């Protein structure tokens, strides 16, 4: 059942990381791709978030709560947030840092291209979003 979820996302280099890099085998940092907490296709689960499992190739619709930019992205990896630089508890809109313990773990990690399209900058590192899944 599809629904909106709220939280935050981070960005990272999907094709150059440790752990579950491109678990679906088709990573491309130039595309709008995402790492999701649990993949039914590969069985990987990296304790990142608490959302519904998805399969490789599923699409999610992400809206940046700061800019209102929206776009579809394809799930191509498991969420390796515990191993990434921007996996912290702060998220921001235009440099204004917020904290919400309920959102301590990101909903997803996005490729740099996807994050840049939505937010126009990598400087915030983590942004509040709505995701239709």
Order of alpha helices (4+ residues) and beta strands (2+ residues): beta-beta-beta-beta-beta-beta-beta-alpha-beta
